[in-house]
Every structure is written in C-alpha cells, then in structure tokens.
C-alpha cells in the first residue's frame, strides 16, 4: 500500500512536507509508546556512545536519504517502478552481508534471489514500466534510496538483540527526524498545509503510523530472529502485493504475466528460506 498511498500524497504535496509530517508522526508515536512500555523517559539509558552514533547513522540513512529520496523519486516514476526497484534490496543486502562475512554464498540463496527478481520484473514491466527522462530521474533517486535502505538493514541488525526492535526503531526515527527537520521546515508553507484534505491527512497518517511505525518495528523484529537475507527477500513480494492491491482497486487486469511472475517470486522466497 505504501507505494500507492505515497504516490497520491506526493502528487498533492511537496515530498519534503509529506516526509516532515510522516517523520514527526512516526517518531512521536514510537517514542511515547516505548517510554510507556519500558517505563523509562531516558531511552538512551545503558547505550554506549558507539551505538548511539550508529543509531544516528541509521536515522540519517532512513529519513533524510531513504525516505526523502523515495518520496521525491515517486513524484517522477510509478508505484510499479518503485516497487520493482525495492525488490532489488535482497540482492544488495546479500552482497553487502557477504562482504562483511555475515552470509555464505550457496546456490539456493543465489538462485532464489535471481528467480524472485525475474518474477517481479515480469510483473512490473508487463504493467508498463517506462524509462523516459522523468522516469529515469525518479528511478535513479529511488535506486539510491534502495542502497540506503539496504545499508540501514545491514547496520541495524546487530543493535536489535541488544536493545530490542522497538527501542532501536524509535531512537533511530527520532534522530533522523531531528536531522531532517530543518530541511522539511524550509519548505513549509501555510497555504499548502491549509489545502490538505481529510483524505490526504489519512494518507499521511498511514505513512507515519503503519508504513513507518509498524513496518519498521516488524522489520527489525524479523532481523532479530532470521538471517538478514531471509528477511530482505520478502521485499520481492512488495511488487506482487502492490499489483494484487491494484487488481482489487480495479486498476489492472489479471494476466498470464501476473500469475507467472507471482509464482516465480514465491518460488524465489521459498528457495532463500530453505537456503
């Protein structure tokens, strides 16, 4: 849903303004929730400086780079293209994890990533992924966002067993929001805020509460339980699910490519899981 909702949001408001609201909502909700859950106001208690610096780095990778470039790129490309590009996350994460000796290369994981990527490529290109000048600009921005997301995934994994998925999510989101806020506020115009409809506010709330709070906490929780490549491979289901939602909304029609590409994506996920 994020690709569809995000596209509608940035078509109505500047991406920095959308991200400002998204980040403020997400960081506030997470910090308050974790404070209540842990019965502690100082969430940095017990965290050494080197891990605090890593949390700040995670915040930079996520909000000013990943989320900002994603929303900015989404203005120029389609939800289909963005979903396809994020399906490259497992390949990038897997290569990075091999580099730092967190993962071992084997034929199941390698072929699973390749098969899943082919599956989502079949679906997305069948539904009209194009590369004109505006799309190219959007695709490049989102590709850089994907690299940032992959690094974010890799660097955040060691912190989860130490501090828990929710605490890591809340703190990195807070740091990222603080760092991005001057950029977001520099684009702030009251006339744009006054023009926000109730539907657009619901879209921003979705991006803040579900796409950021719930999604990121679940992502890091999974990273604490599974190998990094096994978590990342589920990014390949994103374009498949985006297409299914588009079908439900009546924006696309059932095709052989949808069935074939979806089957390949699922086979790829299973191969990585068994690897």
Secondary structure per residue as TSV (DSSP state, phi and psi in degrees):
chain	resnum	aa	ss	phi	psi
A	1	X	-	360.0	-27.1
A	2	X	H	-60.4	-40.3
A	3	X	H	-64.5	-39.2
A	4	X	H	-73.0	-48.0
A	5	X	H	-66.5	-43.2
A	6	X	H	-61.2	-40.6
A	7	X	H	-62.0	-43.9
A	8	X	H	-65.0	-36.6
A	9	X	H	-67.4	-47.3
A	10	X	H	-76.4	-14.0
A	11	X	H	-74.3	-18.2
A	12	X	H	-106.5	-27.7
A	13	X	S	-134.0	155.3
A	14	X	-	-60.5	141.6
A	15	X	H	-55.7	-42.4
A	16	X	H	-60.9	-35.2
A	17	X	H	-71.3	-41.6
A	18	X	H	-59.4	-45.6
A	19	X	H	-67.5	-35.5
A	20	X	H	-58.7	-49.6
A	21	X	H	-65.4	-42.9
A	22	X	H	-59.8	-47.3
A	23	X	H	-68.3	-41.3
A	24	X	H	-63.2	-45.0
A	25	X	H	-61.7	-47.3
A	26	X	H	-66.1	-48.6
A	27	X	H	-66.9	-40.7
A	28	X	H	-62.7	-48.0
A	29	X	H	-62.2	-42.7
A	30	X	H	-68.0	-45.8
A	31	X	H	-62.0	-46.1
A	32	X	H	-61.8	-44.7
A	33	X	H	-62.5	-45.4
A	34	X	H	-69.5	-36.0
A	35	X	H	-60.8	-44.4
A	36	X	H	-66.1	-43.4
A	37	X	H	-65.2	-42.2
A	38	X	H	-93.5	-4.0
A	39	X	T	54.2	44.5
A	40	X	-	-147.6	135.2
A	41	X	S	-83.1	-41.4
A	42	X	-	-84.9	96.3
A	43	X	T	-78.5	-6.8
A	44	X	T	-88.3	-1.0
A	45	X	T	-58.3	128.4
A	46	X	T	81.4	2.9
A	47	X	-	-101.2	119.5
A	48	X	-	-67.2	161.2
A	49	X	H	-59.6	-37.1
A	50	X	H	-64.1	-33.6
A	51	X	H	-78.1	-32.0
A	52	X	H	-62.8	-42.3
A	53	X	H	-63.1	-36.4
A	54	X	H	-68.4	-38.0
A	55	X	H	-63.0	-39.4
A	56	X	H	-63.9	-42.3
A	57	X	H	-61.5	-41.5
A	58	X	H	-61.1	-41.1
A	59	X	H	-61.4	-42.1
A	60	X	I	-65.5	-45.2
A	61	X	I	-61.9	-36.7
A	62	X	I	-80.4	-58.0
A	63	X	I	-86.6	-62.4
A	64	X	I	-64.5	-25.2
A	65	X	I	-104.2	-66.4
A	66	X	I	-61.6	-60.1
A	67	X	I	-67.5	-39.6
A	68	X	H	-66.2	-48.9
A	69	X	H	-65.9	-33.7
A	70	X	H	-62.1	-51.3
A	71	X	H	-67.7	-37.5
A	72	X	H	-66.0	-42.8
A	73	X	H	-68.3	-30.8
A	74	X	H	-65.6	-21.1
A	75	X	T	-65.1	-30.6
A	76	X	T	-104.8	-15.2
A	77	X	S	-121.9	-171.1
A	78	X	-	-106.6	160.2
A	79	X	H	-56.7	-34.0
A	80	X	H	-63.4	-47.0
A	81	X	H	-62.3	-44.2
A	82	X	H	-65.3	-39.6
A	83	X	H	-64.0	-40.6
A	84	X	H	-63.1	-44.1
A	85	X	H	-65.3	-38.5
A	86	X	H	-70.1	-18.9
A	87	X	T	-69.8	-10.2
A	88	X	T	-81.1	-8.1
A	89	X	H	-52.8	-48.4
A	90	X	H	-57.9	-40.9
A	91	X	H	-63.6	-43.5
A	92	X	H	-68.6	-44.9
A	93	X	H	-62.4	-43.3
A	94	X	H	-61.4	-43.9
A	95	X	H	-65.0	-41.0
A	96	X	H	-65.5	-39.8
A	97	X	H	-67.1	-35.9
A	98	X	H	-63.5	-39.9
A	99	X	H	-60.2	-37.2
A	100	X	T	-100.9	14.4
A	101	X	T	65.7	28.9
A	102	X	S	-89.5	-19.9
A	103	X	S	-131.1	151.5
A	104	X	-	-111.8	139.8
A	105	X	-	-75.4	129.5
A	106	X	-	-145.6	164.9
A	107	X	H	-68.2	-30.7
A	108	X	H	-67.9	-47.5
A	109	X	H	-66.0	-43.7
A	110	X	H	-63.9	-48.4
A	111	X	H	-69.2	-33.7
A	112	X	H	-62.5	-44.8
A	113	X	H	-61.9	-45.0
A	114	X	H	-63.9	-45.4
A	115	X	H	-65.4	-43.7
A	116	X	H	-63.2	-40.8
A	117	X	H	-65.0	-40.4
A	118	X	H	-61.4	-41.0
A	119	X	H	-60.6	-47.6
A	120	X	H	-71.4	-30.2
A	121	X	H	-64.7	-41.0
A	122	X	H	-59.2	-45.9
A	123	X	H	-65.5	-49.1
A	124	X	H	-70.3	-40.4
A	125	X	H	-72.9	-27.8
A	126	X	H	-66.1	-28.7
A	127	X	T	-96.8	22.0
A	128	X	T	94.2	33.9
A	129	X	-	-67.0	125.4
A	130	X	-	-124.0	165.2
A	131	X	-	-132.5	48.5
A	132	X	S	-74.4	-177.2
A	133	X	H	-60.7	-44.9
A	134	X	H	-67.2	-42.9
A	135	X	H	-62.3	-39.1
A	136	X	H	-61.6	-44.3
A	137	X	H	-58.6	-48.3
A	138	X	H	-62.6	-41.6
A	139	X	H	-64.7	-39.7
A	140	X	H	-64.8	-44.7
A	141	X	H	-59.6	-44.3
A	142	X	H	-70.4	-34.2
A	143	X	H	-63.1	-41.2
A	144	X	H	-63.5	-38.4
A	145	X	H	-62.0	-38.3
A	146	X	H	-64.8	-40.6
A	147	X	H	-62.3	-43.3
A	148	X	H	-62.2	-41.8
A	149	X	H	-63.0	-38.8
A	150	X	H	-65.9	-43.9
A	151	X	H	-64.1	-40.0
A	152	X	H	-58.3	-44.5
A	153	X	H	-63.6	-45.5
A	154	X	H	-67.0	-47.1
A	155	X	H	-75.6	-22.8
A	156	X	H	-82.7	-23.1
A	157	X	H	-56.3	-44.4
A	158	X	H	-65.0	-21.8
A	159	X	H	-79.9	-24.2
A	160	X	H	-62.9	-47.2
A	161	X	H	-62.9	-26.9
A	162	X	H	-79.8	-41.1
A	163	X	H	-123.9	-7.7
A	164	X	-	90.6	149.3
A	165	X	H	-62.6	-41.7
A	166	X	H	-67.5	-43.1
A	167	X	H	-66.2	-43.3
A	168	X	H	-62.3	-43.3
A	169	X	H	-62.9	-46.1
A	170	X	H	-64.0	-45.4
A	171	X	H	-70.2	-43.7
A	172	X	H	-66.8	-35.1
A	173	X	H	-65.8	-39.6
A	174	X	H	-63.9	-47.8
A	175	X	H	-61.4	-44.4
A	176	X	H	-62.7	-39.0
A	177	X	H	-64.6	-45.1
A	178	X	H	-60.2	-42.4
A	179	X	H	-69.0	-37.0
A	180	X	H	-80.5	-23.4
A	181	X	H	-52.8	-43.9
A	182	X	H	-59.0	-35.8
A	183	X	H	-67.8	-45.9
A	184	X	H	-64.4	-42.7
A	185	X	H	-69.3	-25.8
A	186	X	H	-67.8	-19.2
A	187	X	T	-100.4	2.7
A	188	X	-	-71.9	125.0
A	189	X	-	-134.1	128.6
A	190	X	H	-62.1	-33.5
A	191	X	H	-65.1	-32.9
A	192	X	H	-71.7	-40.5
A	193	X	H	-65.3	-41.3
A	194	X	H	-64.6	-23.9
A	195	X	T	-86.7	-2.4
A	196	X	-	-70.2	123.1
A	197	X	-	-82.9	169.2
A	198	X	H	-62.6	-36.8
A	199	X	H	-63.8	-42.5
A	200	X	H	-66.7	-37.6
A	201	X	H	-62.1	-39.6
A	202	X	H	-63.9	-38.2
A	203	X	H	-64.8	-41.8
A	204	X	H	-65.6	-41.3
A	205	X	H	-62.2	-39.5
A	206	X	I	-60.6	-47.1
A	207	X	I	-63.0	-36.9
A	208	X	I	-76.9	-48.2
A	209	X	I	-85.8	-45.5
A	210	X	I	-90.5	-52.8
A	211	X	I	-68.6	-26.0
A	212	X	I	-103.9	-63.2
A	213	X	I	-60.6	-63.8
A	214	X	I	-66.2	-47.2
A	215	X	H	-62.0	-48.0
A	216	X	H	-68.3	-38.8
A	217	X	H	-63.8	-42.4
A	218	X	H	-66.1	-37.6
A	219	X	H	-61.5	-48.4
A	220	X	H	-71.6	-32.4
A	221	X	H	-61.0	-44.5
A	222	X	H	-64.0	-38.5
A	223	X	H	-62.9	-28.0
A	224	X	H	-76.7	-14.1
A	225	X	H	-110.8	-25.0
A	226	X	S	-127.7	164.0
A	227	X	-	-61.8	149.9
A	228	X	H	-61.8	-36.6
A	229	X	H	-70.5	-31.4
A	230	X	H	-71.3	-29.4
A	231	X	H	-75.9	-47.2
A	232	X	H	-63.0	-30.7
A	233	X	G	-61.6	-24.8
A	234	X	G	-70.0	-12.0
A	235	X	G	-59.6	-27.3
A	236	X	H	-67.1	-18.6
A	237	X	H	-81.5	-14.8
A	238	X	H	-58.3	-51.4
A	239	X	H	-65.5	-32.2
A	240	X	H	-64.0	-47.9
A	241	X	H	-67.4	-35.0
A	242	X	H	-60.0	-42.4
A	243	X	H	-65.8	-40.8
A	244	X	H	-62.2	-43.8
A	245	X	H	-62.7	-39.8
A	246	X	H	-63.0	-34.9
A	247	X	H	-64.0	-45.3
A	248	X	H	-61.7	-37.4
A	249	X	T	-79.8	-2.0
A	250	X	T	76.8	23.4
A	251	X	S	-94.7	-16.1
A	252	X	S	-137.8	170.9
A	253	X	-	-122.2	155.3
A	254	X	-	-63.6	134.4
A	255	X	-	-139.5	161.4
A	256	X	H	-58.8	-34.5
A	257	X	H	-63.9	-36.9
A	258	X	H	-62.8	-47.7
A	259	X	H	-65.7	-46.2
A	260	X	H	-65.7	-46.8
A	261	X	H	-65.4	-41.0
A	262	X	H	-62.6	-40.0
A	263	X	H	-64.0	-42.7
A	264	X	H	-62.9	-41.2
A	265	X	H	-61.4	-43.3
A	266	X	H	-66.5	-40.2
A	267	X	H	-61.3	-42.1
A	268	X	H	-60.4	-43.7
A	269	X	H	-59.7	-44.7
A	270	X	H	-65.0	-38.1
A	271	X	H	-63.7	-43.5
A	272	X	H	-65.8	-40.2
A	273	X	H	-59.9	-39.1
A	274	X	H	-82.0	-12.9
A	275	X	-	-78.5	360.0
